[in-house]
Structures are given as structure tokens and as C-alpha cells.
């Protein structure tokens, strides 16, 4: 998406006009204009020149973002672009307008209604008083000439906007008052004092000035509130360090951040911000990453660990190598996501856009009809004009246009502060509508790293002896399960002994020698070939396997040392996250490529509603497609194999610690990699959508009530009559109220489940053909070549859609489209020279 700055827009009608003009440019596939940030996002092959020309032909200005300096380009939008430049200018205009308006009100209202004293030259000369009012009103109009320039420019281009309504209302008051002044002068010259006094009451100079001043008050309040909606984005930009300390030729050199290149070595002292993304080369420290993830506890960093720009080094000296700089840093990507989300449009905004596109011409038509009707029923020209002017100045398309984007901007900002990044306005709106949440198992519900869960020493062996022997054997292995055993030994500070003649037997286990005796470890069948395994131990191991754990047996000489169980344990917060989703009325489904036994154990522990196991990447996408027929689906995953499913789902959510491919495929990114952020994202989305509905309701109701009141519909029935000045005040407050309501989202507690609303749960059913799996235990596979042979022979069978074969585990997990006899499978494998175990 290419982004552009757009100037000259004053209301929703303007943004609708720009969007319509650019959408007509050949090569533009989509265009989204944000009145809130005065920006435009365009997708397609059209040239920047053609797009800018289309905007200019529509009567507005445009420039391409990214023409700033290299340093500014490193962030998706510059901090300066979001600076509130409008409020100070409006404040100056307001102060100047108020100064002259107070004098005008004193002369026109104070003297006429309450008899306040005036200089004799004015009190005794009605023409002089009228000329004074004309002069003061004209000065206020000149101060606020922007309304007239923008309003009549839009009218000439056939695209009237809010400024057109203000300009017509104020201008009509001034022109008619000027006519009344000349008519009064003519009457005074002819000595007709009754006519003079009558024309004195036809002056609307104070209305002309008051309308402009009150609209300026509203514009200033609106601009100030709009400035607050981008606080989150500006806060992120302020985090970006301006300089970095590089190591060049053995010397430390401080350089601007724009000069840092990938591969440069930089140093960070305690208390300093990390300038760019990198990897630690030397040093140990605790780094506060709360700015990016919202996590308050510092994270320990050691050589080899990744660090991110804008995080704070708290305790130690770090020497790092830059891996991502400029716009590639994590911080810049977050800023870009929040900015892009604000530049896109939510589907609900389209209704308001359609209304805004025709709103101003309709209001002008209503004002003209109002004037004509009052003239036809016998009212004076001045009375009829006042009703028409009231209709013009009370009508406000801005409230309609701002209803959605302010809520999206604030919602995106709140999400960013809590480590939840919505890539588009659509994802922020749609997340709250999720009815089914599909969770990948590994890395999403579980930690993704195997850990030791149980240590069961044999009789006469201590836990320390078992773990010491196991870790000493495993330290030369590269198997992922070995790392879990070694990590626990390191955590307990164990001194490991050396072994000799180490050998890894794929699919079986490990062997080595110590003090001339065999030390070995592996699965049950391997252990039974080496020593006697008591039935009690075997039954315990089977129970561990049923719970989704992998039992590892260890022996020394001809004696069993014991069993160590390893498993990919669930994250501590996973059950809570699942409960929160279920309390919202959402069905929770766990989707995994693991075997059914392990998956069911994990699913039961997490508390999910449904478990779908043995599903390969393509199968995951098929399952999501089926689930979408039953409700709106949110898919949560972290791996490359989740990317197709994330793309297929209505809303894809990537765990931040996952792969770049998963993050690219997702609509929402969770920076903290905590599953409780999934219900938090849904909670925030629901609150934002509720806020948008409130804003649209008040914007529509305000105009539905205000326009008839201004037109004088209720005068004959209830006696209600609206002065144009009060109409202008109401118009000013409408937009301010909408923006202020959106700012309430800042107070939302996204982690609190107290106010969760439960929707009606949907019924989840998945066709059996997708989930039928079968696991075969195969002996004799020694390498990836063996895997390929077994995989090929099994997938040649018509009932087998896919076979996931592992020579390390000694298994083949089959995805079936129909039932197949065990004898057929056994024959296919044993024909290749391998043994199928019962």
C-alpha cells in the first residue's frame, strides 16, 4: 500500500470525494482516505503522478509519503506528520474572532436588548451602528476566511462540504444584513423611522460572526481530541533512539541512527535504549521490553539472544551486531502496522461514507425548501432566511465521517500499548465477531520446547543419579528431547561425567560406555532388549504416554536406572485463555499434526471444546474451510505450516515469537506470545465496534433531530424555534462529542473478563474424512532416505492422503480418507524391508 498526505479536507464529504476521484484512476484497485490523519492509502499499479493529479482535479492537494529524509523513512510515518499543528492555528483564530465578536455582541445585543451604554455617535446614529456591526462582522469573516475559500472551492468543483454549509449560512446572514443596512439608510434619508427600526431588527451581523466563531470552537476541540487519538502512535515514535554508539576500528563512535547498517557492531550501556534490532555478541543484562510487548518484567539477555530497537538495557554492558535497521526494525514494523490500520477503512464505515457523499447537497436542498416554504406561508424574508440558515449550520457530516476512524485509531493504539497489533481496520472490526477460535498446539497452546515433566528413578537409585547419568549420555546427542534433559541438569548445577564410544541409534536410542560398562537410553522396546523392565515401570510409562508425554528409559550395565518423561508442556496461561474464550460464547478448537493420543491429552489439560489431530498443513487449511461454513473463524498459530490456515481463516492471528511467514500471513500479531492476548484482542475489537455503533447512532440521531428543529417543523406544534447561533453551537459540539466518546476506549481494561458478553455458541462439526489418522510403529528406519521410501510406499495407497514419517521417533502418522486394513499397511511397509511393530 502506497500512502499519501492529503490537504484541504474539512469533513467526511471531502474524504468521500477524494476517495471517489482516486478510485476512478486506471490501475487503482483500492483507495482508503482517512479524514482523521489526512492521509490516503492506495493499492494498485497506478503512478503517483496520476493519483496526485486526480486529487488536485477534485480540488485538494496531495503528496506522496516517503519523500522525507532517510531517517524519517525508517518509520512508516514521521512523528512530525502526526504533530498537532492544527490546534495552535485554530486557537489563534479563535482568540482573534472572540475579541471582535465580543465587541460586536455588545454593540448589537447589549445596547439593543439591555440598554448598555454606547458612544453618542453610535447610540444616536442607526446607520453608524449598522456600519460598525458590518465592519466587525467582516473582520471576523476575514479571520475565518478558510471556511469561505474551502467551501466555495468545493462548490465550484461540484463537491460541497461542511465548509460550504458554514460559508453559505454565514454569508447569507451577512449579505441579507448588508441589504437591510442599505434599506435602513434609504428609509432614514426619507425620514421613515418606523422602517428604520424595523430594518434594525433584520440585522444578522452577529449571527454571521457567531456562526464562524462557534464552528471554530468546535473545530479546535475536535482537532485537540483528534490529536489525542494518535498519542499511542506518537508514543511509539518517541521511543525510537536518535543515535547509536558503533564500534569502528576499535573505537566507539556516536552516529545518527540513519547511518547504522546491517552488520555494524554497537554497544549499549545500562540505562540506554537499544538503537536497532540485533543479536548479543558479548555481555549479559536484563532488558525491559515493555515498550514493544507490554510485558513489565525485564527479560534476561545473553550472547546469541535477540534484542529489539527501543527496548531499555537495565543492568549490564552489551555488545551487539545489528541485524535489522531502519524500516525493518520491530519498532518500525509496529508503527507501520498501527499507521496502516488507521489508513484503512472498516466495512462499517462504508455506510457513513455513502451518506456523507450525498449529505451536503441534500442539506442545501432542505435549506432552500425551508426558506421557500416559510416565504409561501407568509413569513418575512428575514424570518425565512433565519430558518434556512439554521438548517445549514446545524447539519454536520463531520460527526458521521469521524464516527469510525477515530474509534479505529484509538483502538489500534490501545492494542499496540498492550502488545496486540491489528494490521487493518477490517481485522479490528472482525475480530470481535469470531465464533470459533482454532488454536495450533505447538508454540501456541504449548511452549514449543520440550521440558522434563517427571523423573521416576528405579528402586535403589536416587533422582540425582538418574538425571546425572541421563544428562551425561544425552549431552552428545542433537535430538530435541536431549536438550530438555540437559536444561534441567544445568538448572540444578550438575557436574556431568565424560562417556566413551557414544553412538546414536536412530529410532531406538543412545549408547555409550563409562568405566567399561554400557550406559544406554531410549524407548521401551530398546530398553527391553538391554535389560529387564518391571511391569510396574512399563505400566507407568504407558500412562505417561497416554498423557501426551514421551518416556525415556535409562540403564547402566544390566540394571535399569529409571524413566524420565519429557513433553511439550502447555503454557501456564493457556487454560485461562481457553476459559475466557468459552465464557465469551466462543467454541475453542485445537488443531495439530501430532498423534491423537498426545493431542487429546494436551486438549484435555487446556480445556478446549474439540481436538482435531493428525492434520498436516494442507489438511489444516481444509479444516478451516469446513469450520468457516459453521461460523466466523479465527485461527491462531506461529509456524510456517500455519500460514495457509491463517490466510484461509476469517481472522488470522500470529503469535509474535513465531516465524516471519506466519506473521506476514496473519491479520493480527500478538507481540507477547501469550495466549491470553487472544481473548484480549476479541474484547478490544468488541469494545471498538460498540464504540463505532454509539458514534454512528449519535451522529445520525443528531442530524435526524436537529435538521427538522432548525427548519421550524416544531414551531406550530410545540413552539420550538432554533436561532442560527444555537444551531452553530450544536454543530460544533457534535464532532467533539463523537471524538471524545472514542477516547473512552483508552480506559478499556483489555485483560479484564468481568464485562465479557456471551454470544450464542455455534455447533462445531468436522467431517471425519479430514481427521481420520493412524499411527504405525516401524523398526529399521535409519535415515531420511528410509523415511522417503516408507512415505512413498504408504502414500501410493488410495486410502492414504498423507504420511508423516519420522526415523527418529520410529513412527508414521497417516492421514486417511477411508478406512484401511492394518494388514495392507503392514504389507506395504514390510515389502520395503522394514518391520511394523504391533
N, C-alpha and C positions, 0 to 999 in steps of 0.2 A: 504493500500500500504506500503510495506517494502522498506526503502531506503538504498542505499549502496554508499560508496565512491569508485570511480574507478580511478586508477592511470595508467600512461603510455600512455594515449590517446593524440594524437597530431593533429588529423584532423577528418573530417567527416567520412572518410573511417574507422577509428578506432572505432568510436561510432557505426557505422553500423555493424562492425564485432562483437563487444561485444553484441549488441542487438540480432544479429542473433544466436550467441552461446548460450546465456541465454534462448532465446525463444525455443530452442530445448530441454531444460531440462524438463523431465516429471513433470507435476504438475504446470508449469508456464502458466498462462492464458494470461498475457500481460507483456511486458517489454518495458520500455522507457528510453533511455540513453541520458543524457544532456552533450554535449561537453562543454557547457558554464560553468556549475557548477561542472563538473567532477563527476556527480552523476548519479545514476540509480534507477528508481522506478520499483518494481516488484510486481505483484499480482498473487496469486495462492497458492497452498499448498506445493510447493517445499521447501526443507530445505535450510537454509542459507549456509550450508556446500556445498551442491550440486551446488548452484548458484555461490559461490565464486570459486569452482573448475572449473566450466565452463569458468569463466572469465580468470582464470590463465592458463587454457589449450589454450585459444585463444591468450595468450602472454601478458596479462595485469594483474594488481593487483586489488584486491577488498577487502573491509572491510565493515562490517555492521554498519550503523549509529545507534547511541543509546548505544554504548559501552562506552560512555563518563561518566563523573560523573553525579550524580543526578541533580546537579544544571544545567548542560548543557542539560540534558534530558528534563528539563522543557520547553525548546523551541524546536521546531521541528528540527531546525538546529542550531549549535552553531555559535556564531559570529566569533570565531576563524576559523571555517571551511570556512567562506566566506572572510577571510582576504586575501588581495592581496600579497601572498608570492612569486608569480612568477615574478612580475616586478622587485623587487630588485635583484634577481638572474640573470635575463636576462640583467639588467643594468650592473652588474659586468662583465658578459661575453662579453657584447658589448664594454665596455671600454678597456678590455684587448685585444679583437680582433682588435679594431681600432688602438691601439698602434702598434701592429706588422704589420697590413695591411698598414698603412701609410709608414712605412719603406720599405715594400715590393713594394708598388707602386712607391716610389721614385727610388728604385733600378731598377725596371723593366721598368716602363713607363717614369719616369723623365729623366733618363740618355739616354735611347734608343731614345726617341722621341724629347726631348728638350735639350739634351746635358748637363744636370745638372751634376756638378762635383761629382766624386766618388773617394775613395782611390785608389791609383795606383794598389794595389793588385787585386782589382775588375775590374777596368777600362781596365787593360791590360790583364787580365786572364779571358776568357769567361767561362771556367769551374768553376772557383771560384765564378763568378757572378751567374751561374746556381745553384751551390750548396747552395749559400746564399738564393736565391729565394726558393729553395726546403725546406730549413730549416725553413724559416719564414712562408711559407705556411703550413708546417707540424705542427708548433706551433699553428697557428690559427685553424687547424683541430682538434688538441688535445683539445684546449679550447672549441670547439663546438662539442665534441665527442658524445654528446647526440643525434645529428642527425643521426650519423652512428650506434650507439647502437640500437636506436629505429627503424631506417629504415631497417637495415639488420635483426633485430629480427622479424619485421613484414613480411619481405620477406621469411624468413625461415619457418614461420608459415602459409605461403600461403595467407597472408593478407597485401600486400604492402600498405603503407600510404604516406602521404605527405613527411614525413622524408625520406622515401625510394627514392622519386624523388630527393630530395635535396642531399642525400648521393650519389646516382648514378651520378648525374650531377657533383658534386664537386669531387667525387672520380675518375670519368672518366677523368676529366681535369687534376687531379694530376698524375694519372697513365700514361696518354699519355705524359705529360710534363716530367715525370721521364724517360720514354723511350727516348724522344727526347734529354734529357740531356746526357744519356749514348751514344746515337748515335753520338751526337756532340763531346763527349770526344774521341770516336773512330776516328772520322774524323780529330780532332785536332792532335791526335797522328800520323796520316798518312799525316799531312800537307795539308789536303784538306780544305782550308779556305773558299772556296765558300760554301761547305757543312756545315761548322761550322756556317756561317752567316744565311744560310737557316734554320738550326735547331734552331738557336736563336729566329727566328720569330715563331717557333712552340711551344714556351713555353706558357702554360696557367696556371702557378702557381698563378698569380694574380687573374685570374678568379675563381680558386678553392677557394681562401681565400675570395674574394669579394662576391661570391655567399653566403657563410656561414654568412659573416658579415651582408649583406643586409637582409637576411632572419631573422637574429637575431634582426635587427632593426624593421622589420615588426612584429615579434613575441612580442617584447617589447611594441610597440604601441598598438597592439591587446590586450595584457594582461592588459595594463593600461586602455584601453577603456572597456574591459570586466569587470574589477574591478568596473568601474563606473555604470555598468548596475545593480549591486547588491546593490547600495547605499541605495535604499529605504528599502531593507530588513535589511541591516546593521543599518540603522537609527532606524528601529523598535526595533531591538535588544538592541540598546544603551539606549532605553527608560526604559528597564526593571531594576527596582531598585535592588541593590545588597544586601541590608539589610532591616530589618523591626524592628520596636520597639513594642515588645509584652508586655502585662500586665500579669505578673505571680506572684501570691501571693501578689498582691497589689503593686508590684514594676515594674518599666519599665526596660525591658531588651532588648538590641540590639542584634539581632541574624541574621545569614546569611539567605537569602531568602529561601534556600532549606530546612531550618528547620521549616518553618511555616506550620502548619497543619490546616485542616478544623476545624472550631470551635474556633480557637485561637482568642483572643481579641487583637487588635493592635490600636495604636494611631498615628495620623498624625497631625503635626503642620503646620501652614501656611507656604507656600513655599516649602513644602516637597512633594515628589512623593508618591502616594498611592501604597503600595508594592504588594498587591494581590487583587483579586476581593472580595468584601464583602458587608455588609449591615450596614448602620449607626445605632449605638445604642444611642449615645449622641452627641449633638453639631449641629450647623448649619454653613454652609460655602458655598462658590461658588467654584466649581471645574472646571478647564479647561480640557475639554475632546478632545481638537483639535488633539492630537496625535493619537487618535483612530478613531475619526469621521470626522475630518477636520472642525468641527464647531468651529468658532473663539470665539463665546460668551460663557462665563462661565455658567455652569448650577448650579442652587441652589440645595443644598442637605440638607435634614432634617432627623430626625430619621425615619427609615423604608425604606429610599431610598437606591438604589444600587449604589456602586462605583466600578470602574474598575482599575486594575493594570496599572501603568504608566501614569495615569492622575495626574494633579497637584492640590493640595489643596491650594487655593489662599488666603482665608481670615480668616477662623475660625478654632478652635480646633475640631477635630473629633475623636470619639471613635467608632471603628467598629469591627464587627465579620467577620472573614474570611469564605467565602462560597465556593470559588474555588481557588485552589492553583496549583503551578507547571504548568504542561502542560494543565490544564483545564481552566486557566485564559483566558479572552477575548484576551489579547495581544498575548499569546502563540498560540491561535487558529488562529489569524490573520496571525502570522508568518508562521504557518503550511500551511495555505491556499495559501499564496504567494509562499512559497517554493514548495508545491505540484504542483502548476500551472506551475512553471518553470521546474519541473521534468517531466511533461507530454509533449506529443507531439501534435501539432496541425495537423489536417488532411493534410493541405497544405505542411507540412514538409516531408510527405511520398514520394513525387515526388523527392525532393532533396536527400533524403536518398537512394532511388533506384539508382539515378545517381551516388552518392558518392560511393556506394558499388562496382561499376564496373569502376569508373573513373580512378583510378591509374593504373590498368592493361592495360586499353585502352591507356593511355598516354605513358606508357613504350613501348607498341607495336608501337604507332605512332612514337616515338623517334627512335626505331630500324629501322622502314621502312624508315624514313627520312634519316638516316645515309646510308642505303643501296642504296637508290635512288641516292643520291649525289655521292656516290662512282661509281655507274654504269654510270653516265653521265660524268665521267672523272675528277671530282674534287679530290683534295688531301685528304689524310686521315684526316689531321688536320682540313680542312675546313668542311668536312662531319661531323666530331665529334663535331665541334662547333655548327652546326645546330641541331644535336641530343641533345646536352646538353641544348641548348636554349629551346627546346620543353619540356625537363624535368623540368627545373627550372621556366618556366613561368606559367606552369599549376598549378592551385590552387583549390583543393577540399574543402579547409577550408572555402572559401567565400560561397560556396554552403551550407555547413553544418551549418554555423553560421547565415545564412540569416533569418531563422525562430526563433531559440531560443533566439537570442539577442533581437528581437522585442517583443517576448512574455515576457521576463524577464523585460524589460523596461516598457512595457505596464502594466504588473501586478503591478509593483512598483508605477507607476503613479496612477493607480486605488486605491491602498492601501492608498496613500497620500490623496486621495480625498474621502475616506470612501466607495470605491467600490471594493469589493473583488471578484475576479474571482477564482473559485476553481480549474479549469483546463485550459490548453491551448485551449482545444476544445471550452469551454464557451467563452473565449476571442475572438476566431475567429468567432464563430457562432452568437454571439450577434448582430454584425453589419449587419447580413443578415436577421434579423427579418422583416417580412412584416405585421404581425398582433400582436398587443400588447393587451393582455387581462388583465384587472385590476380588482382585487377584490374590492368591495366597502368599507366595514367596515375595518378601520385601514389602508387602502391603499390610496383610494381617500379621505376618511373622516378620522377624528381624532380617531374614535373608542370610543369616550367618549361623551355622550350626554351633550349638553350645552343649556342654556336658550337663545332663539333667539328673542322672542317677549314677552312683558309684556303689556297686554291690560286690565287696570282696568275698572270696571263698573262705570256708572255715579255716581258722588259724592264720589268716592273712589280714594285715591291717589295711585301712583305706589308703594310708600314705604309701605303703609298699606297693599296692596295686597301681596307684597313679604314677609313682616314680618309675616303675618298670614299663608301664604303657607309654609314658611320655618319652622315655629313653629310646624305645623301639620306634615310636612314631616320628621322632624329630628328623629322620632322614626321608620320610615319606612326603609326597606332594599332594596327597589326597585331601580334599576339603575337610573330611572328618578328623584328620590328624591335627589340623590347626585348632580344633575345639579342645582336644586333649592337651595340646601344648600350651594353649592360652590359660587353661585352669592351673597347670603346673607352674607357669610363670607367675600367675596371680598369687599363688601360695609360696612363691620364692623357693622352689625346689631345685636342688643341685642334681642334674641328670648325669648318669654314668654313660661311658662310651660302650658301643657294641661293635662287633666284628661280623664280617660276612653277611651284610644286610642284603636282603632280596625282597622285592615286591612281586607277589603272585597275583596278577590281575584277576578279579572276580572271586578271589579267595581270601588273601590276607598278606601278612608280612612275616618274614622270619629273619633271625639274626642269632649270633652266638655271644654269650657272656660267660667268662670263666670256663670256657669249654663246654657249656651246656646250652641247649637251644632255648631261645626266647621267641615267642611267636604270638600273633594276634590276628583275628579275622572273624568271619561269620561262623555260624553254628556248625555247618557241615565241615568246614575246615578244621574247627576245633575238635570235633568228634573223630577226625582222622588222626589227631595227635595225642589225645588223652580222653579220659572218661569224663563226661559231663553229666552230673547228677540230674535226675528227673526234676527235682525242685528248682534247680537253676534254669533248666530248659523251659519249664512252665513259666517262670518269672520273666524270662527273655521273650516268650511269646506274648505275654501280657504287655510288655513294654512295646513290642512291635505293633500290637493292636491299638496302642495309644499314640501311634504315629512316630515312635522313636526307633532309632537304629541301635540294636545291642551289639557291642564289640566285645568279643571274648579274648582273654589273655591268659597265656600259660608259660611256665618256666620248667624246663626239664620235662618230666612226665606228670606235672602237677598243674591243675587249674588255679590261676591266681584270682580270677573273678570276672565280672562283667561291668563295662562302662557303657551307659546309654547316652547317645548323642541325638539331638533333634534341633530342627529349626524352630525355636520357641516363638510363641506369639508375643507381640509387643504388649507391654503392660496395659496400655490404654485401649487395646483393640476390643475387649468385651464391652467396655464402657461406650465406645463409639457405636458398636452394633446396637446396644440397648437404646441409645439416644435416637438412632435412625428408626428403630422399631417403634419407639414412643411417638415419632412423627407420623406413623402410619405407613412407613416405607418398608417394602419387602427387601431383605438382605440376602443376596446370593453369593456364595463363594465359588469361584471358577479357578480350576488348577489343572495342570498337566500331570500332577502326581497320581499315584495309585489310589484307589478308592478307600482303602483301609486308613492310610495316613491322612487323607483329606477329611474323612469322616471324623477322625479323632480331633483334628485341628478345628473343624467346623463346630463340633460339639463344645469344645473349650471356649471358642469365640462367641458361641450362641447364635450363629446365623440361621436363617429360616431354611435355606436349601443349599446343598453341596453338589456341585457338578464336577466330577473328577475325570482324569484321563483324557483331557481335551488338549489337543495340540493347537498352535497359533491359528491355523486356518479354521479349526473347529471352534475356537473362542469367538471368532467373528461370526460364525454361523449361529452360535448360541445367542449372541447379542441380537442378531437379526430376528430370531424367533421371539425373544423376550420383548422386542420393540412392538410386536403385534399385540402384546398384552398390557402395555403401559409405557410411559416415558422412562427411558433407561439412562442411568448414569453409570459409567464404567470407571473404576479406579485401578490403576496399575502403575508399574515402574519400569518394566523391562522392554527390550526391543520386541520381544514376542507379544507384547501387549498393544503395540502400535496399531495393527489392523482393527482390533476390537475397540480401542479408544476412538479411532476415526469413525467406525460404524455406529457407535453409541450416540444418543441424542446429545449427551454431555460427556466429554472425556476429561478425566481428572488424573493428572500425573503427580506421583509422589516426587518431591523435589530432589531427593537423593538418588533418583533413578537416572536412566540414560537420557541423553540429549534427544534421541529419536522419540522416546515416549513423551518427553516434554513438548517437542515440536508438534506431535500428533494431538495433544490434549487441548481442551478449551480453558481449563483451569489448572493452575500449578500450585501445589502445596509446598511451600519452601521448607517447612519444619519436618516434613516426612512423618507427621503424626496423624494417625487415622481419625482422631477426634476433630481434626480440622474439616473433615468431610461434612458432618452434621453442622459444624460452624458455618461452612460455606453455604449450605442449604438455608440455614437460619438467616444469614445475611441477605441472601437472594430474596427470601420471602419478605423480609422487612423492607428491602428496597422496592419490591413490586407493590407492596402495600402502600408505601410512601408515594409511589407514582400514581396509584389509583386515587389516593387522597388529593394529590396535587391536581390531577385532571378533573376530579369531581368539583373541587372548589373553583377551578378556572372556568369550567362550563357553567356551573351554577351562578357564579358571579355575573357572567355576561347574560345568562338567561333572566336573572332578576333585574340586573342593572339597566339593560337597554330599554325594556318596557317602562321602567320607572323614570328614566331620563326622557323618554318620548312623551310622557304625560298620560300614559294609559290609565293610571290610578287616580288622576285628579278629580274626575267626575264621580268616582265611586268612593274613594277614601280621603280625597283631598290632599294626597301626597304629591308634592311638587319638588323637583330637584334643581337647585341652582347650578349653573355650569361650573362654578368654582368647587362645589362639593363633588361634582362628577369627576373633576380633575384629581381631587384628593383621593377619591375611591380608586381611580385608575392607578395612581402612584402606589397605593398600598397593596394592590392585588399581586403584582410581581414580587414585591418584597415579602409578602406572606408565603408565597409558593417557595421561594428560595429558603426562607427561614425554616419552613416545615422540613425541607430536605436536609437542612443542617442538623436536625434532630437525630439523624442516623449516626452522627458522631458519638452519641451517648449509648448506642446499642451495645449490649454485652454479648458478643458473639459466642462466648463459651458457656453462657448460662442456658440451661434447658428448662428453666422454670416456666417460660411462657410459650413453649412449643405447642403448636396446634396439630392435632392428629387428623390426617386425611383418611378417607375410606381406603383401606388396603385393597390392592388388586390380587387376583388369584394368579399364581405363577405356575405354569406348566411347561416342561421342556420335552420335546419328542425323544422317546427312548433311543432312537437310532443314533442320535448325536452323542449320547452319554454312555453307550454300551462299551465297556472296557474289559480287558482281560490281561492279567499279568502272568507271564511264563518265567520260570526259573531255569536258566540254561547254564550248563557247565562246559568249560573248554574254550570259551572265547578269551583270547589273549591280547587283542589289539584292535584299533579302529577298523582294520581290514576285515576282521572277524565280524564286527558289528555290521559292516556294509553287506556282507554275504547273508547274514541272518535276516537283516532288514529286507533285502531284495527278495529272498525266497518267501517271506511272510506276506509282503505287500503284493506278491503275484497272485495270492488267493483272492477271489472276487469278494469274499465277505470282509476282508481287512482293508479299511480305508488308510490306516497309517500304523507304523510300528516304530516305537521309540525304544531303541536297543542300547544297552549300556554294558560294555565288557567289564567295567569296574564293579557295578552292582550285580552283574550276572543275571540281568533281567531283560525282558522285552515286554513293554506295555503296548497292547494292541487296542486301536480304536476300531470298533466293528460296526458295520451297517446291518448285519444279520447274525443270528447265532451260528456258531461253527463248532463242530465236534473237536474235543481235545486230541483225539487220535489223528485227525487231519493235520492239526498244527504240529503235533509231535513228529509225524512222518516228514513234514516239510523241513523241519529243523534238522532231524537226525540224518536225513539224506545228504546234508552238507557236512556231516562228520562231527556234530556236537551232540551233547547229551541233555535231554529235557528231564528235570527233576520233578517228582510228584509234589 
